[in-house]
Amino acid sequence: MEDPEKRERFAKAGRKRAVERFSWTSIAEQTRDLYASLKKS
């Protein structure tokens, strides 16, 4: 990771992914979607 620009892109992409997948809002939406899919079955 000697390239500062690449390191910065990786850091931003990792943060974005973490927020998208593991924020409380995202977890609540995933849980809601799971319950909705179970209700249909």
PDBQT receptor file of N, H, CA, C and O in Angstrom, charges set to zero:
ATOM      1  N   MET A   1       0.822  -1.187   0.000  1.00  0.00    +0.000 N 
ATOM      2  CA  MET A   1       0.000   0.000   0.000  1.00  0.00    +0.000 C 
ATOM      3  C   MET A   1       0.873   1.260   0.000  1.00  0.00    +0.000 C 
ATOM      4  O   MET A   1       0.605   2.218   0.725  1.00  0.00    +0.000 OA
ATOM      5  N   GLU A   2       1.879   1.236  -0.795  1.00  0.00    +0.000 N 
ATOM      6  H   GLU A   2       2.096   0.458  -1.384  1.00  0.00    +0.000 HD
ATOM      7  CA  GLU A   2       2.761   2.395  -0.877  1.00  0.00    +0.000 C 
ATOM      8  C   GLU A   2       2.151   3.538  -1.686  1.00  0.00    +0.000 C 
ATOM      9  O   GLU A   2       2.601   4.679  -1.581  1.00  0.00    +0.000 OA
ATOM     10  N   ASP A   3       1.138   3.242  -2.486  1.00  0.00    +0.000 N 
ATOM     11  H   ASP A   3       0.772   2.316  -2.571  1.00  0.00    +0.000 HD
ATOM     12  CA  ASP A   3       0.497   4.262  -3.313  1.00  0.00    +0.000 C 
ATOM     13  C   ASP A   3      -0.585   4.974  -2.491  1.00  0.00    +0.000 C 
ATOM     14  O   ASP A   3      -1.617   4.375  -2.190  1.00  0.00    +0.000 OA
ATOM     15  N   PRO A   4      -0.364   6.237  -2.126  1.00  0.00    +0.000 N 
ATOM     16  CA  PRO A   4      -1.315   6.948  -1.268  1.00  0.00    +0.000 C 
ATOM     17  C   PRO A   4      -2.711   7.095  -1.898  1.00  0.00    +0.000 C 
ATOM     18  O   PRO A   4      -3.718   7.026  -1.193  1.00  0.00    +0.000 OA
ATOM     19  N   GLU A   5      -2.770   7.295  -3.203  1.00  0.00    +0.000 N 
ATOM     20  H   GLU A   5      -1.952   7.352  -3.775  1.00  0.00    +0.000 HD
ATOM     21  CA  GLU A   5      -4.069   7.451  -3.867  1.00  0.00    +0.000 C 
ATOM     22  C   GLU A   5      -4.857   6.137  -3.830  1.00  0.00    +0.000 C 
ATOM     23  O   GLU A   5      -6.056   6.132  -3.550  1.00  0.00    +0.000 OA
ATOM     24  N   LYS A   6      -4.185   5.050  -4.108  1.00  0.00    +0.000 N 
ATOM     25  H   LYS A   6      -3.212   5.054  -4.335  1.00  0.00    +0.000 HD
ATOM     26  CA  LYS A   6      -4.846   3.741  -4.070  1.00  0.00    +0.000 C 
ATOM     27  C   LYS A   6      -5.289   3.417  -2.644  1.00  0.00    +0.000 C 
ATOM     28  O   LYS A   6      -6.388   2.905  -2.428  1.00  0.00    +0.000 OA
ATOM     29  N   ARG A   7      -4.437   3.717  -1.689  1.00  0.00    +0.000 N 
ATOM     30  H   ARG A   7      -3.545   4.133  -1.864  1.00  0.00    +0.000 HD
ATOM     31  CA  ARG A   7      -4.761   3.471  -0.278  1.00  0.00    +0.000 C 
ATOM     32  C   ARG A   7      -6.014   4.256   0.116  1.00  0.00    +0.000 C 
ATOM     33  O   ARG A   7      -6.883   3.734   0.814  1.00  0.00    +0.000 OA
ATOM     34  N   GLU A   8      -6.103   5.499  -0.330  1.00  0.00    +0.000 N 
ATOM     35  H   GLU A   8      -5.397   5.923  -0.897  1.00  0.00    +0.000 HD
ATOM     36  CA  GLU A   8      -7.270   6.346  -0.030  1.00  0.00    +0.000 C 
ATOM     37  C   GLU A   8      -8.537   5.785  -0.684  1.00  0.00    +0.000 C 
ATOM     38  O   GLU A   8      -9.596   5.771  -0.058  1.00  0.00    +0.000 OA
ATOM     39  N   ARG A   9      -8.442   5.328  -1.923  1.00  0.00    +0.000 N 
ATOM     40  H   ARG A   9      -7.581   5.340  -2.432  1.00  0.00    +0.000 HD
ATOM     41  CA  ARG A   9      -9.604   4.731  -2.606  1.00  0.00    +0.000 C 
ATOM     42  C   ARG A   9     -10.074   3.477  -1.886  1.00  0.00    +0.000 C 
ATOM     43  O   ARG A   9     -11.274   3.278  -1.698  1.00  0.00    +0.000 OA
ATOM     44  N   PHE A  10      -9.137   2.635  -1.484  1.00  0.00    +0.000 N 
ATOM     45  H   PHE A  10      -8.162   2.797  -1.637  1.00  0.00    +0.000 HD
ATOM     46  CA  PHE A  10      -9.477   1.406  -0.756  1.00  0.00    +0.000 C 
ATOM     47  C   PHE A  10     -10.156   1.746   0.572  1.00  0.00    +0.000 C 
ATOM     48  O   PHE A  10     -11.152   1.128   0.947  1.00  0.00    +0.000 OA
ATOM     49  N   ALA A  11      -9.606   2.733   1.272  1.00  0.00    +0.000 N 
ATOM     50  H   ALA A  11      -8.797   3.235   0.967  1.00  0.00    +0.000 HD
ATOM     51  CA  ALA A  11     -10.177   3.124   2.569  1.00  0.00    +0.000 C 
ATOM     52  C   ALA A  11     -11.603   3.625   2.401  1.00  0.00    +0.000 C 
ATOM     53  O   ALA A  11     -12.489   3.241   3.163  1.00  0.00    +0.000 OA
ATOM     54  N   LYS A  12     -11.830   4.476   1.410  1.00  0.00    +0.000 N 
ATOM     55  H   LYS A  12     -11.110   4.788   0.791  1.00  0.00    +0.000 HD
ATOM     56  CA  LYS A  12     -13.175   5.013   1.182  1.00  0.00    +0.000 C 
ATOM     57  C   LYS A  12     -14.143   3.915   0.760  1.00  0.00    +0.000 C 
ATOM     58  O   LYS A  12     -15.289   3.894   1.209  1.00  0.00    +0.000 OA
ATOM     59  N   ALA A  13     -13.698   3.013  -0.092  1.00  0.00    +0.000 N 
ATOM     60  H   ALA A  13     -12.768   3.031  -0.457  1.00  0.00    +0.000 HD
ATOM     61  CA  ALA A  13     -14.562   1.909  -0.535  1.00  0.00    +0.000 C 
ATOM     62  C   ALA A  13     -14.902   0.991   0.633  1.00  0.00    +0.000 C 
ATOM     63  O   ALA A  13     -16.038   0.530   0.746  1.00  0.00    +0.000 OA
ATOM     64  N   GLY A  14     -13.937   0.724   1.497  1.00  0.00    +0.000 N 
ATOM     65  H   GLY A  14     -13.014   1.099   1.405  1.00  0.00    +0.000 HD
ATOM     66  CA  GLY A  14     -14.187  -0.120   2.665  1.00  0.00    +0.000 C 
ATOM     67  C   GLY A  14     -15.170   0.519   3.618  1.00  0.00    +0.000 C 
ATOM     68  O   GLY A  14     -16.068  -0.148   4.132  1.00  0.00    +0.000 OA
ATOM     69  N   ARG A  15     -15.008   1.798   3.855  1.00  0.00    +0.000 N 
ATOM     70  H   ARG A  15     -14.278   2.340   3.437  1.00  0.00    +0.000 HD
ATOM     71  CA  ARG A  15     -15.936   2.527   4.737  1.00  0.00    +0.000 C 
ATOM     72  C   ARG A  15     -17.345   2.522   4.157  1.00  0.00    +0.000 C 
ATOM     73  O   ARG A  15     -18.319   2.288   4.873  1.00  0.00    +0.000 OA
ATOM     74  N   LYS A  16     -17.447   2.783   2.856  1.00  0.00    +0.000 N 
ATOM     75  H   LYS A  16     -16.656   2.974   2.274  1.00  0.00    +0.000 HD
ATOM     76  CA  LYS A  16     -18.755   2.808   2.191  1.00  0.00    +0.000 C 
ATOM     77  C   LYS A  16     -19.436   1.445   2.315  1.00  0.00    +0.000 C 
ATOM     78  O   LYS A  16     -20.625   1.366   2.624  1.00  0.00    +0.000 OA
ATOM     79  N   ARG A  17     -18.693   0.396   2.080  1.00  0.00    +0.000 N 
ATOM     80  H   ARG A  17     -17.727   0.461   1.829  1.00  0.00    +0.000 HD
ATOM     81  CA  ARG A  17     -19.264  -0.953   2.171  1.00  0.00    +0.000 C 
ATOM     82  C   ARG A  17     -19.717  -1.265   3.593  1.00  0.00    +0.000 C 
ATOM     83  O   ARG A  17     -20.789  -1.835   3.797  1.00  0.00    +0.000 OA
ATOM     84  N   ALA A  18     -18.906  -0.895   4.566  1.00  0.00    +0.000 N 
ATOM     85  H   ALA A  18     -18.035  -0.432   4.400  1.00  0.00    +0.000 HD
ATOM     86  CA  ALA A  18     -19.265  -1.147   5.962  1.00  0.00    +0.000 C 
ATOM     87  C   ALA A  18     -20.549  -0.412   6.329  1.00  0.00    +0.000 C 
ATOM     88  O   ALA A  18     -21.429  -0.985   6.971  1.00  0.00    +0.000 OA
ATOM     89  N   VAL A  19     -20.660   0.840   5.929  1.00  0.00    +0.000 N 
ATOM     90  H   VAL A  19     -19.945   1.305   5.408  1.00  0.00    +0.000 HD
ATOM     91  CA  VAL A  19     -21.866   1.617   6.234  1.00  0.00    +0.000 C 
ATOM     92  C   VAL A  19     -23.076   1.016   5.525  1.00  0.00    +0.000 C 
ATOM     93  O   VAL A  19     -24.143   0.880   6.123  1.00  0.00    +0.000 OA
ATOM     94  N   GLU A  20     -22.915   0.657   4.252  1.00  0.00    +0.000 N 
ATOM     95  H   GLU A  20     -22.048   0.767   3.766  1.00  0.00    +0.000 HD
ATOM     96  CA  GLU A  20     -24.039   0.100   3.491  1.00  0.00    +0.000 C 
ATOM     97  C   GLU A  20     -24.511  -1.236   4.055  1.00  0.00    +0.000 C 
ATOM     98  O   GLU A  20     -25.713  -1.502   4.080  1.00  0.00    +0.000 OA
ATOM     99  N   ARG A  21     -23.605  -2.061   4.500  1.00  0.00    +0.000 N 
ATOM    100  H   ARG A  21     -22.629  -1.845   4.480  1.00  0.00    +0.000 HD
ATOM    101  CA  ARG A  21     -23.977  -3.414   4.939  1.00  0.00    +0.000 C 
ATOM    102  C   ARG A  21     -24.214  -3.546   6.426  1.00  0.00    +0.000 C 
ATOM    103  O   ARG A  21     -24.987  -4.408   6.844  1.00  0.00    +0.000 OA
ATOM    104  N   PHE A  22     -23.572  -2.718   7.246  1.00  0.00    +0.000 N 
ATOM    105  H   PHE A  22     -22.943  -2.018   6.906  1.00  0.00    +0.000 HD
ATOM    106  CA  PHE A  22     -23.590  -2.955   8.684  1.00  0.00    +0.000 C 
ATOM    107  C   PHE A  22     -24.092  -1.791   9.528  1.00  0.00    +0.000 C 
ATOM    108  O   PHE A  22     -24.000  -1.841  10.754  1.00  0.00    +0.000 OA
ATOM    109  N   SER A  23     -24.622  -0.741   8.898  1.00  0.00    +0.000 N 
ATOM    110  H   SER A  23     -24.697  -0.700   7.901  1.00  0.00    +0.000 HD
ATOM    111  CA  SER A  23     -25.205   0.340   9.698  1.00  0.00    +0.000 C 
ATOM    112  C   SER A  23     -26.504  -0.161  10.314  1.00  0.00    +0.000 C 
ATOM    113  O   SER A  23     -27.089  -1.130   9.829  1.00  0.00    +0.000 OA
ATOM    114  N   TRP A  24     -26.957   0.491  11.376  1.00  0.00    +0.000 N 
ATOM    115  H   TRP A  24     -26.482   1.279  11.770  1.00  0.00    +0.000 HD
ATOM    116  CA  TRP A  24     -28.207   0.067  12.015  1.00  0.00    +0.000 C 
ATOM    117  C   TRP A  24     -29.378   0.179  11.054  1.00  0.00    +0.000 C 
ATOM    118  O   TRP A  24     -30.284  -0.654  11.088  1.00  0.00    +0.000 OA
ATOM    119  N   THR A  25     -29.375   1.190  10.199  1.00  0.00    +0.000 N 
ATOM    120  H   THR A  25     -28.638   1.866  10.171  1.00  0.00    +0.000 HD
ATOM    121  CA  THR A  25     -30.443   1.336   9.209  1.00  0.00    +0.000 C 
ATOM    122  C   THR A  25     -30.446   0.157   8.248  1.00  0.00    +0.000 C 
ATOM    123  O   THR A  25     -31.498  -0.408   7.946  1.00  0.00    +0.000 OA
ATOM    124  N   SER A  26     -29.274  -0.207   7.773  1.00  0.00    +0.000 N 
ATOM    125  H   SER A  26     -28.420   0.251   8.018  1.00  0.00    +0.000 HD
ATOM    126  CA  SER A  26     -29.156  -1.333   6.845  1.00  0.00    +0.000 C 
ATOM    127  C   SER A  26     -29.583  -2.641   7.506  1.00  0.00    +0.000 C 
ATOM    128  O   SER A  26     -30.293  -3.441   6.896  1.00  0.00    +0.000 OA
ATOM    129  N   ILE A  27     -29.158  -2.859   8.740  1.00  0.00    +0.000 N 
ATOM    130  H   ILE A  27     -28.581  -2.209   9.235  1.00  0.00    +0.000 HD
ATOM    131  CA  ILE A  27     -29.523  -4.089   9.451  1.00  0.00    +0.000 C 
ATOM    132  C   ILE A  27     -31.035  -4.142   9.657  1.00  0.00    +0.000 C 
ATOM    133  O   ILE A  27     -31.641  -5.202   9.500  1.00  0.00    +0.000 OA
ATOM    134  N   ALA A  28     -31.648  -3.014  10.006  1.00  0.00    +0.000 N 
ATOM    135  H   ALA A  28     -31.156  -2.153  10.134  1.00  0.00    +0.000 HD
ATOM    136  CA  ALA A  28     -33.100  -2.971  10.187  1.00  0.00    +0.000 C 
ATOM    137  C   ALA A  28     -33.811  -3.300   8.876  1.00  0.00    +0.000 C 
ATOM    138  O   ALA A  28     -34.785  -4.052   8.873  1.00  0.00    +0.000 OA
ATOM    139  N   GLU A  29     -33.338  -2.747   7.774  1.00  0.00    +0.000 N 
ATOM    140  H   GLU A  29     -32.546  -2.136   7.777  1.00  0.00    +0.000 HD
ATOM    141  CA  GLU A  29     -33.946  -3.038   6.470  1.00  0.00    +0.000 C 
ATOM    142  C   GLU A  29     -33.792  -4.509   6.106  1.00  0.00    +0.000 C 
ATOM    143  O   GLU A  29     -34.733  -5.125   5.605  1.00  0.00    +0.000 OA
ATOM    144  N   GLN A  30     -32.627  -5.070   6.351  1.00  0.00    +0.000 N 
ATOM    145  H   GLN A  30     -31.863  -4.570   6.758  1.00  0.00    +0.000 HD
ATOM    146  CA  GLN A  30     -32.404  -6.486   6.050  1.00  0.00    +0.000 C 
ATOM    147  C   GLN A  30     -33.320  -7.374   6.893  1.00  0.00    +0.000 C 
ATOM    148  O   GLN A  30     -33.866  -8.363   6.403  1.00  0.00    +0.000 OA
ATOM    149  N   THR A  31     -33.481  -7.008   8.165  1.00  0.00    +0.000 N 
ATOM    150  H   THR A  31     -33.037  -6.205   8.563  1.00  0.00    +0.000 HD
ATOM    151  CA  THR A  31     -34.355  -7.772   9.058  1.00  0.00    +0.000 C 
ATOM    152  C   THR A  31     -35.802  -7.672   8.583  1.00  0.00    +0.000 C 
ATOM    153  O   THR A  31     -36.507  -8.680   8.527  1.00  0.00    +0.000 OA
ATOM    154  N   ARG A  32     -36.245  -6.476   8.244  1.00  0.00    +0.000 N 
ATOM    155  H   ARG A  32     -35.672  -5.657   8.289  1.00  0.00    +0.000 HD
ATOM    156  CA  ARG A  32     -37.603  -6.272   7.733  1.00  0.00    +0.000 C 
ATOM    157  C   ARG A  32     -37.829  -7.101   6.476  1.00  0.00    +0.000 C 
ATOM    158  O   ARG A  32     -38.862  -7.756   6.341  1.00  0.00    +0.000 OA
ATOM    159  N   ASP A  33     -36.872  -7.077   5.560  1.00  0.00    +0.000 N 
ATOM    160  H   ASP A  33     -36.032  -6.545   5.670  1.00  0.00    +0.000 HD
ATOM    161  CA  ASP A  33     -36.997  -7.835   4.316  1.00  0.00    +0.000 C 
ATOM    162  C   ASP A  33     -37.045  -9.337   4.588  1.00  0.00    +0.000 C 
ATOM    163  O   ASP A  33     -37.795 -10.067   3.940  1.00  0.00    +0.000 OA
ATOM    164  N   LEU A  34     -36.246  -9.792   5.541  1.00  0.00    +0.000 N 
ATOM    165  H   LEU A  34     -35.636  -9.200   6.068  1.00  0.00    +0.000 HD
ATOM    166  CA  LEU A  34     -36.261 -11.205   5.897  1.00  0.00    +0.000 C 
ATOM    167  C   LEU A  34     -37.625 -11.603   6.435  1.00  0.00    +0.000 C 
ATOM    168  O   LEU A  34     -38.186 -12.613   6.010  1.00  0.00    +0.000 OA
ATOM    169  N   TYR A  35     -38.167 -10.820   7.370  1.00  0.00    +0.000 N 
ATOM    170  H   TYR A  35     -37.711 -10.000   7.716  1.00  0.00    +0.000 HD
ATOM    171  CA  TYR A  35     -39.485 -11.122   7.928  1.00  0.00    +0.000 C 
ATOM    172  C   TYR A  35     -40.557 -11.112   6.846  1.00  0.00    +0.000 C 
ATOM    173  O   TYR A  35     -41.444 -11.965   6.844  1.00  0.00    +0.000 OA
ATOM    174  N   ALA A  36     -40.481 -10.155   5.929  1.00  0.00    +0.000 N 
ATOM    175  H   ALA A  36     -39.760  -9.462   5.931  1.00  0.00    +0.000 HD
ATOM    176  CA  ALA A  36     -41.450 -10.074   4.842  1.00  0.00    +0.000 C 
ATOM    177  C   ALA A  36     -41.363 -11.305   3.964  1.00  0.00    +0.000 C 
ATOM    178  O   ALA A  36     -42.391 -11.825   3.531  1.00  0.00    +0.000 OA
ATOM    179  N   SER A  37     -40.154 -11.785   3.690  1.00  0.00    +0.000 N 
ATOM    180  H   SER A  37     -39.319 -11.362   4.041  1.00  0.00    +0.000 HD
ATOM    181  CA  SER A  37     -40.013 -12.978   2.840  1.00  0.00    +0.000 C 
ATOM    182  C   SER A  37     -40.539 -14.217   3.548  1.00  0.00    +0.000 C 
ATOM    183  O   SER A  37     -41.074 -15.112   2.895  1.00  0.00    +0.000 OA
ATOM    184  N   LEU A  38     -40.399 -14.289   4.866  1.00  0.00    +0.000 N 
ATOM    185  H   LEU A  38     -39.964 -13.561   5.396  1.00  0.00    +0.000 HD
ATOM    186  CA  LEU A  38     -40.910 -15.431   5.618  1.00  0.00    +0.000 C 
ATOM    187  C   LEU A  38     -42.434 -15.418   5.687  1.00  0.00    +0.000 C 
ATOM    188  O   LEU A  38     -43.083 -16.464   5.701  1.00  0.00    +0.000 OA
ATOM    189  N   LYS A  39     -42.975 -14.231   5.730  1.00  0.00    +0.000 N 
ATOM    190  H   LYS A  39     -42.448 -13.382   5.718  1.00  0.00    +0.000 HD
ATOM    191  CA  LYS A  39     -44.431 -14.072   5.807  1.00  0.00    +0.000 C 
ATOM    192  C   LYS A  39     -45.090 -14.577   4.513  1.00  0.00    +0.000 C 
ATOM    193  O   LYS A  39     -46.196 -15.117   4.546  1.00  0.00    +0.000 OA
ATOM    194  N   LYS A  40     -44.410 -14.398   3.387  1.00  0.00    +0.000 N 
ATOM    195  H   LYS A  40     -43.512 -13.959   3.361  1.00  0.00    +0.000 HD
ATOM    196  CA  LYS A  40     -44.945 -14.818   2.083  1.00  0.00    +0.000 C 
ATOM    197  C   LYS A  40     -44.953 -16.328   1.933  1.00  0.00    +0.000 C 
ATOM    198  O   LYS A  40     -45.758 -16.871   1.176  1.00  0.00    +0.000 OA
ATOM    199  N   SER A  41     -44.074 -17.007   2.639  1.00  0.00    +0.000 N 
ATOM    200  H   SER A  41     -43.420 -16.566   3.254  1.00  0.00    +0.000 HD
ATOM    201  CA  SER A  41     -43.933 -18.464   2.483  1.00  0.00    +0.000 C 
ATOM    202  C   SER A  41     -45.057 -19.212   3.106  1.00  0.00    +0.000 C 
ATOM    203  O   SER A  41     -45.082 -20.442   3.058  1.00  0.00    +0.000 OA
TER     204      SER A  41
